[in-house]
Amino acid sequence: VERTPHVSGFLESAQYLLWTNSSLARFGDWEVTLMMQLSQTNSTFFNRTLSELLLTAFTDRVPNLRLGLIDTFAGFTEARQALMDYYFARDYYRRWMLDHVAFDQQYLQTAITAPYAQSYSTNCLLLDQIYQTLRQIWQDKDIVLLRGNNSQHYQYDIYDNARSSKILYAPRYHAEREYESLKKLLLEEPEDKLVILSCGPTCTVLAYDLARVGRRALDLGHLNKDYDWYKRGVVYTLDFWKD
């Protein structure tokens, strides 16, 4: 029988982040592609340095940090068929993970940032519970949001219940080229502020680096867009992942 890692479901992952002070660094198919050094970009930094940083974040053990995986190991029953087809067509993800995961670790759900896009749209009761659980994490707290400098503005803001929010911007492409300056900006913020990151693989490493020095950082990617789509009832398409 093949050993598989334990990856929490959507709601369990949201509850874990609510009930603990853990940071989150998510590893999707693009992060694994980079760690395997399969990127097609010509940027030396992007191919080598970022992939090495990601691999360090994946293999190091930080007590107050949880890693997110795509759960293609247990049937991925919560996903839409289109997403199941997409991920199973990328068998390299599963194979790489089975060679590198720590089977004694608890992993969270990478797709926690897109429960609407990932799951069946008819699962509305569970979706609402997931979003409300996540929103409780920053309820009446001061937060710092790091996002791409061309980020969209949404009709429904999942972070609108925070006490205050400060937005910092990173380049949409190759944010890793400004990695040290972005990290410095975040570390200059008061230590009691919750850091929420949304700028691709660079945020995975930032979450790891901030957790190492005792700061709480959540790599939450597409969450705001996903919440807005859910609230507006937008019909899901695979174009969701282009922004």
C-alpha positions as CSV (number, residue, x, y, z in Angstrom):
1,V,0.0,0.0,0.0
2,E,1.4,3.4,-1.0
3,R,2.2,5.8,1.8
4,T,0.5,9.2,1.4
5,P,0.9,12.4,3.4
6,H,-2.1,13.6,5.5
7,V,-3.5,16.8,4.0
8,S,-6.3,18.4,5.9
9,G,-9.5,19.4,4.1
10,F,-10.7,22.9,3.4
11,L,-12.7,23.4,6.6
12,E,-10.2,21.6,8.8
13,S,-7.4,23.7,7.4
14,A,-9.3,26.9,8.1
15,Q,-10.1,25.8,11.6
16,Y,-6.5,25.0,12.3
17,L,-5.4,28.5,11.2
18,L,-8.1,30.0,13.4
19,W,-7.4,28.0,16.5
20,T,-3.6,28.2,16.4
21,N,-1.1,31.0,15.8
22,S,0.5,29.1,12.9
23,S,1.8,30.7,9.7
24,L,1.0,29.1,6.3
25,A,3.3,28.6,3.3
26,R,1.5,26.9,0.4
27,F,3.1,24.7,-2.3
28,G,1.1,24.3,-5.5
29,D,2.1,22.9,-8.9
30,W,4.1,26.1,-9.8
31,E,6.2,25.9,-6.6
32,V,7.0,22.3,-7.2
33,T,7.8,23.1,-10.9
34,L,10.3,25.7,-9.6
35,M,11.8,23.3,-7.0
36,M,12.3,20.8,-9.8
37,Q,13.9,23.6,-11.8
38,L,11.5,23.2,-14.7
39,S,10.7,26.9,-15.1
40,Q,10.8,28.1,-18.7
41,T,11.8,31.6,-17.8
42,N,15.3,32.8,-18.7
43,S,15.9,34.6,-15.4
44,T,18.8,33.0,-13.6
45,F,17.6,34.2,-10.3
46,F,14.1,32.8,-10.9
47,N,15.4,29.4,-11.9
48,R,18.1,28.9,-9.3
49,T,17.8,31.2,-6.3
50,L,14.0,31.1,-5.9
51,S,13.9,27.3,-6.4
52,E,16.6,26.9,-3.7
53,L,14.7,29.2,-1.3
54,L,11.5,27.2,-1.9
55,L,13.2,23.9,-1.3
56,T,14.7,25.2,1.9
57,A,11.2,26.4,3.1
58,F,9.8,23.0,2.2
59,T,12.4,20.9,4.0
60,D,13.1,23.0,7.0
61,R,11.0,22.4,10.2
62,V,9.7,25.6,11.8
63,P,7.4,24.9,14.8
64,N,5.0,27.8,14.1
65,L,4.7,27.1,10.4
66,R,2.4,24.7,8.4
67,L,2.9,23.9,4.8
68,G,0.0,23.6,2.3
69,L,-0.2,20.8,-0.3
70,I,-2.6,20.0,-3.1
71,D,-4.3,16.9,-1.9
72,T,-4.0,14.7,-5.0
73,F,-3.3,11.8,-2.7
74,A,-6.6,10.8,-1.2
75,G,-8.8,11.2,-4.3
76,F,-9.2,15.0,-4.1
77,T,-12.9,14.5,-3.6
78,E,-13.7,18.1,-2.7
79,A,-12.5,19.4,-6.1
80,R,-14.4,20.1,-9.3
81,Q,-13.9,17.6,-12.0
82,A,-12.0,20.2,-14.2
83,L,-9.6,20.7,-11.4
84,M,-9.2,17.0,-10.7
85,D,-8.3,16.5,-14.4
86,Y,-5.9,19.5,-14.3
87,Y,-4.0,18.2,-11.3
88,F,-4.0,14.5,-12.2
89,A,-2.6,15.5,-15.6
90,R,0.4,16.9,-13.7
91,D,1.5,13.7,-12.2
92,Y,5.0,15.1,-11.5
93,Y,3.4,17.0,-8.5
94,R,2.3,13.8,-6.9
95,R,5.5,11.9,-7.6
96,W,7.7,14.8,-6.4
97,M,5.7,15.1,-3.2
98,L,5.8,11.4,-2.4
99,D,9.6,11.5,-2.7
100,H,10.0,14.6,-0.5
101,V,7.2,14.9,2.1
102,A,7.6,14.1,5.7
103,F,5.0,11.5,6.5
104,D,4.9,12.4,10.2
105,Q,3.9,16.0,9.4
106,Q,0.4,17.5,9.3
107,Y,-0.1,19.4,6.0
108,L,-2.9,21.9,5.3
109,Q,-4.8,22.4,2.1
110,T,-3.0,24.6,-0.5
111,A,-6.4,25.2,-2.1
112,I,-7.8,26.8,1.1
113,T,-7.3,30.1,-0.8
114,A,-9.8,29.1,-3.5
115,P,-12.5,27.0,-2.0
116,Y,-15.1,28.2,-4.5
117,A,-12.9,27.8,-7.5
118,Q,-11.7,24.4,-6.4
119,S,-14.9,22.8,-5.0
120,Y,-18.4,22.0,-6.3
121,S,-20.4,25.2,-6.5
122,T,-23.4,23.4,-5.0
123,N,-21.5,23.0,-1.7
124,C,-22.7,26.4,-0.6
125,L,-23.2,25.6,3.1
126,L,-19.7,24.3,3.6
127,L,-18.3,27.2,1.5
128,D,-19.9,29.8,3.7
129,Q,-18.6,28.1,6.8
130,I,-15.0,28.0,5.4
131,Y,-15.1,31.7,4.5
132,Q,-16.5,32.7,7.9
133,T,-13.9,30.6,9.7
134,L,-11.1,32.3,7.8
135,R,-12.6,35.7,8.4
136,Q,-12.5,35.1,12.1
137,I,-8.7,34.9,11.9
138,W,-8.3,38.6,11.2
139,Q,-11.6,39.8,12.9
140,D,-10.8,43.2,14.6
141,K,-7.1,42.7,14.1
142,D,-4.5,45.0,12.4
143,I,-3.3,43.4,9.2
144,V,-0.7,44.1,6.5
145,L,-1.5,42.9,3.0
146,L,1.3,42.3,0.5
147,R,-0.1,41.9,-3.0
148,G,0.8,42.4,-6.7
149,N,1.0,46.0,-7.9
150,N,-1.8,45.4,-10.4
151,S,-4.2,43.7,-8.0
152,Q,-7.8,44.0,-8.8
153,H,-10.3,45.8,-6.6
154,Y,-13.2,43.6,-5.6
155,Q,-16.8,44.3,-4.8
156,Y,-16.6,42.0,-1.8
157,D,-13.5,42.3,0.3
158,I,-12.9,39.3,2.6
159,Y,-10.6,41.4,4.8
160,D,-13.1,44.1,5.4
161,N,-13.7,42.9,9.0
162,A,-10.1,43.7,10.1
163,R,-9.6,46.6,12.5
164,S,-7.2,48.2,10.1
165,S,-5.4,47.1,6.9
166,K,-2.3,48.4,5.3
167,I,-1.5,47.4,1.7
168,L,2.0,47.0,0.4
169,Y,2.7,46.2,-3.2
170,A,5.1,43.8,-4.9
171,P,5.8,43.5,-8.6
172,R,3.3,41.2,-10.4
173,Y,6.1,39.4,-12.2
174,H,9.5,38.4,-10.7
175,A,8.7,39.7,-7.2
176,E,11.6,37.5,-6.1
177,R,14.0,40.1,-7.5
178,E,12.9,42.4,-4.7
179,Y,12.7,39.7,-2.1
180,E,15.0,41.3,0.5
181,S,13.4,44.7,0.2
182,L,10.0,43.2,0.5
183,K,11.0,41.2,3.6
184,K,12.5,44.3,5.1
185,L,9.3,46.3,4.6
186,L,7.3,43.6,6.3
187,L,9.7,43.3,9.2
188,E,9.4,47.0,9.8
189,E,5.7,46.6,10.6
190,P,4.7,46.2,14.2
191,E,5.1,42.7,15.4
192,D,1.5,42.3,16.5
193,K,0.2,42.9,12.9
194,L,-0.9,39.8,11.0
195,V,0.8,39.6,7.6
196,I,-1.2,38.3,4.7
197,L,0.7,37.6,1.5
198,S,-0.5,37.3,-2.1
199,C,2.2,37.5,-4.8
200,G,3.0,34.0,-6.0
201,P,5.9,31.7,-5.1
202,T,7.7,34.6,-3.5
203,C,5.1,34.7,-0.8
204,T,5.7,31.1,0.0
205,V,9.2,31.9,1.0
206,L,8.3,35.1,2.7
207,A,5.9,33.2,5.0
208,Y,8.6,30.8,5.9
209,D,11.2,33.5,6.6
210,L,8.8,35.6,8.7
211,A,7.7,32.5,10.7
212,R,11.4,31.7,11.4
213,V,11.7,35.0,13.3
214,G,8.4,34.6,15.1
215,R,6.1,36.7,12.9
216,R,2.8,35.3,11.8
217,A,2.3,35.3,8.0
218,L,-0.3,33.7,5.9
219,D,0.3,32.9,2.3
220,L,-3.3,33.3,1.0
221,G,-3.0,33.8,-2.7
222,H,-6.3,34.0,-4.6
223,L,-8.5,34.2,-1.5
224,N,-9.9,37.6,-2.1
225,K,-10.8,37.0,-5.7
226,D,-12.3,33.6,-4.8
227,Y,-14.5,35.1,-2.1
228,D,-15.6,37.9,-4.5
229,W,-16.5,35.3,-7.1
230,Y,-18.5,33.3,-4.6
231,K,-20.4,36.3,-3.3
232,R,-21.3,37.5,-6.8
233,G,-22.0,34.0,-8.1
234,V,-19.5,34.2,-11.0
235,V,-19.5,31.1,-13.1
236,Y,-16.1,29.4,-12.6
237,T,-13.7,28.9,-15.5
238,L,-10.1,27.8,-15.6
239,D,-9.3,31.5,-16.5
240,F,-9.6,32.1,-12.7
241,W,-5.9,31.2,-12.4
242,K,-4.6,33.7,-14.9
243,D,-4.6,36.6,-12.5
